[in-house]
Amino acid sequence: MSDARPSLRPAAASVLRRLGPRTLRGRLSLVALITATLLMLVLTVAFNAVVQRRLQHQADDELRTRAVAVATTVDTGGTTVRVLETSHDELLDANVWIYAGRRLLEAPPTAGPLTPVAGALAHGGGQRCLTTDVHGPFRLCSHPLPGGRSEATVVTALDLSPYRSSADTLLLGSLALDAVMLACTYGLTRLAVGRALRPVRTMTDQATQWSAVASEERFGSMRHPAELARLGTSLDAILDRIRTVLRHERQLTGELSHELRTPLSRIIAELDWWQTRPRTADQTRASHQVIVDAAESMRTICDTLLDDARDGALTARGTAEIPPTLQRLVEALDMPGHLTLTADGPPVTAGVPPALLERIVSPLLANACRYARSSVTVRAHRTPGGVRIDIVDDGPGVPPAFARHLFEPGRRADPDDGHAGAGLGLPLARRLARSAGGEVAHDPGHTPGARFVVSLPAG
C-alpha cells in the first residue's frame, strides 16, 4: 500500500493557510497571542506547582507542631507507654493516634477508615508523611517519640480540603488573569502593529499616486524611522524606474508620430489628388508607387525606432553611401528652396545602415529647408575619425539664448513662428547618432544662418 501521509501534509498546510489570517497585522497578532499563551501556560503551571508545594509544606508544619504538642502528654520513661491526663486532652480528639510499638493506645473517636492508614504509617517507622483520599483528602505524618525502654509513635492527620480549596481558587484566579492578559496582549498587539504599519500603508498610497502621474516627489526627502528609510529607498528606486519607463514611452510615442507625419501626409495627399478626378492607368500606377514608397518609409521608421527603444542602443551593423541617401531624402522631403549636395574625395560611406542614416539626417535637413531663406548646402566628407556631414542654411539661425535647449525634447525657439513641429526632430537625431557611436552638434559660431554637424563612424 502507498503511504498517504505525504499527500495529507500539503492538504493540511493548505487548510491552515486558508483558516489563518490573511493580513500581516492578523498574523503578527496571532503569533504574539500563541507566544503569550505558551508563556502564560508555563508560568501558570509553575506558579500552581509552587503553590501546591507551599501549601503541603504548611500542612506538614502544622502536623509536626501538633505532634510535638501531643508528645508532651506521652510518657515513655517507664516500661510501658502511658498517656498522661492534661488540660489539653482536646488534642487527642483532633485526628491524633498514639502507638506503643505496634499497639494502638489512643485514636480519635471519629477516625473511621483513617486508623488503618495511620497504623501502616506508624508501623513503617521513622518520620514520614503521606496523603490519602479516604473520605476526603487528608495528610498524615508520623512522629517517633524518643524514650528510655519504650517506643511510641504519634500520628497526626489534617484535612486538606481548605488547602485544596485555596489552591483551586488560586488556579481559577490565575486562569482568569491569564485570559485577561491574553485578551489585552492580542488587542494591544493589533493596535501596535496597526500603528506601526500605518506609515507603510501611507507610503504605499503615496507611491501609487506618484507613479500614476510620474511625479518627482520622493520619500528620501522625508524623515522616517531607520526601518522605513530602507523601504523608502526601495520605493524611490521603483518610482525612478517607472518615471523613466513612462518618459521613454512618451518619447517613443512622440518620435513615432513626428517621423510618421511626413510619409502619412504624402499618402493622404496622394489619395486626395487621385480621388479629385479620374486618372489614367499610368497616373494610377504612379500614385500607387508613391503610396508604396511612403508605406515602406513608415515601416522602416517604425523598425528603426522600435529597435532602438527595445535594445537601448542600435546593434544593427551596415554601411550606407551618403550622397545617394541624401538624394533620396531631398526627393522625399519635396521642400522648396535651392539645395546643394556635395561630397569631397572618394565615395563617402558611413558605418550605419541606410535607414538609420536617413532617420539621423532627415530632421536636420527638414529644419534647414523649412527655415532657409534661399539656399541649403549639404557637404559630406571624410575625417580622421570617421565621416562628417555639414548641413548649412541661410535662415535666421538659432537664438543664442535658446542654444542650450536646442536638443531638449519638446522645446522650440519660437512656437508661433508659423512652422509646424513638435520640437522632437533634433533630439531624435542626436539620440540615434549617439546610439550608433556618432554625434549631432550645432555650430554656434556660424553666421549668418545655422550649421549642424553630423559625425558618424566610417563604413
Summary of the structure (lengths in Angstrom):
residues: 459
radius of gyration: 52.2
end to end distance: 75.1
largest distance: 158.7
contacts: 1299
relative contact order: 0.06
helix: 57%
strand: 16%
